[in-house]
Structure formats: structure tokens, C-alpha cells
């Protein structure tokens, strides 16, 4: 998958030549969304993270739709003109796929790390849930805070 592909058949038949520009655009947009989601996690931006996940789902649906449309009406582009343009587009698609694969691995690792961190904080909260800190007032108050 890391090698640049020259023709449509070499791009695993994911899309037709006519759909290739839209496919490339979707791959690039999905890569931007993964970067945006990782930045949201780093900034503790829950709302922006949720929005990014929604956009990721839409882009994945769009990519699936492109592949499904291609499967229903297969087009042989090996006999069509402009092989240089097909080569360049194939290379750009494979570059986008490689970038997306790398980002996906980083995103997965970050999500796993975040999950473990949240589990750790939840465990700490459970440990302290039975203890009260009595202040100056007659009513006991429970306080526990954490800043990430």
C-alpha cells in the first residue's frame, strides 16, 4: 500500500477513474478530520471532538458509497486516454492512503491512551468516594478535583 500506484486497477479497484478525484478529496478530508480530532483531545475540547467524529462518520459513509457505486458499474480505465493523468492521480491517492494509515495508527494510540487515563481517574474517584472532608460548616462536604 505504501508504493505509488500507476493505474486504477493497482489502487485495489476502490473507485472508477471518474470518481477518483472525489475519492482523493474524501481521503484528504478524513486525514484532516483525524488531525482535528487529535488536536481536540489534546486541548480537552469535548464539543469539537464530537463534531469531528460526526464529520469522520460522514466521510466514511461517503467513501463507502463511492466504492459501492463503483462495484455496481465497473469501468475499465486501462483502455482510456490520458495515462499520465491516471498515473499522477493514482500516486496522489496512494500518498493520501499512506498518510491516512499513519494518522489512523496515531489516532488509535491516542484514543487508547486517553481511555486508560480516564479509567485511572475513574478508579481514583471510586477510591475517594467513601471519604468525606469535613470543613468549617456543620454539613460534611466531599471534594475531589483533577486538572488534566
N, C-alpha and C positions, 0 to 999 in steps of 0.2 A: 504494500500500500504506500510505502514511502517513495517509490520510484515514480517519476513523472510518466504519465500515460499519453500515448500519441493519438489513439483513436477512441471512438465511442465504445467499441467492444472491449477495449482494455480498461475502461472505467467501470467494469463489472455490470455493464448494461443497466445502470441505475436510471438513466433518462435518455430521451431522444436528443438529437442534435438541436432541434428547435427548443427544447426545454432546458438545455444545458446552461444558458445564461441565467435563467431563473433559479436553477439548481445551485449554481455558484453563488448567486446572491443570497439564497437561503443559508447555505453553509457559512458564508461570511457573517451574516446577521446572527446566526446561532453562536458563532465564536464570540461576537461582541457581547451577546447576552450572558455567556458564561463568564466573561471578564467582568461584566457589570454585576453579576450575582456574587462573584468572589469579592469585589470591592464593597458590596453591601454587607456581606458577612463581616469583613474586616472593620467596617465602620459601625457595626451593630445596627444597621438600617433595616429593621424588620419589614417595613412597608415597601421599601424599594426592592428588597429581596423577593417578597411575594409577587410584586409586579413583574420582576424579571423572570421568575418561574412561570408565570402565566404566559409571558411572551415566548419563553422556551417551548412550552407546550404547543402554542400556535405554530411556531416554526417547525417543530417536529411533525405536526399534523400536515403541514404544507409539503414537507419533504416526502412524507408517506404518500400523499395524494399525487405528487409528481411521479413517483415510482409506480403507483397503481395505474395511472393514466398511460404510462409507457408500456406496462405489461399488457394492457388491453389492446393496444395498437402498435405493435413493434415496427420500428422503422429501421431499414438498413442504411446507415450513413456511410458505410465503407465505399459505396459507389458514387457518392455525391461529390460535388466540386468543392474547392477551397480546402484541400487537406492541411495547408499551413494554419488556417484559422482553427480547424478542428484540433490540430496539434497544440496550439497555444492555449486554447480553451481547456483541453484535457490536462495540460500541465498546471494551469491555474486551479482547476478543480482538485487535482491531486494534492497540490500545495495547501489548499483550503482544508481538505480532508485530514492531512497530516497535522496542521495547526489545531484543528478541532479535536483530534485524537489526543494530542498533548494537553490541551486545555481541559478536556474531559477527565483525564487522569488526575490533573492538579485539583480540579473541582471536586472530584470524588474523594481525594485525600483530605481536602479541606472540610468537606461535609462530615467525613468520619471523625476527624479531629474535633470538630465542633460538637458532634454528638457525644463523644466521650467527655468533653469538657462540661456539657450540660448535665450529663449523668453524674459527674463528680459533684457539681454544685447541688444537684437534687439530693444526692446522698448526704452532703453536708447539712442541707436544710433539714433532712429527716433526723439526723443526729441531734440537732439543736432544738427540734420541735418540742421536746419534753421539758426543756429547761426554760424557766422564766427569769427575767431580770427585774427585780423589784426596784422601782425608782422612789422618789420622794413622795409620790402620791400613794394613797391607800390602795388603789387598784394596781394589780401587777401588770406590767407591760412586757410584751415579747418583742425583742428587736433582733434583727439579723439583716445585714446588708452585705452586698458584694458589688464591686465595680470591676468590670472586665476591661 
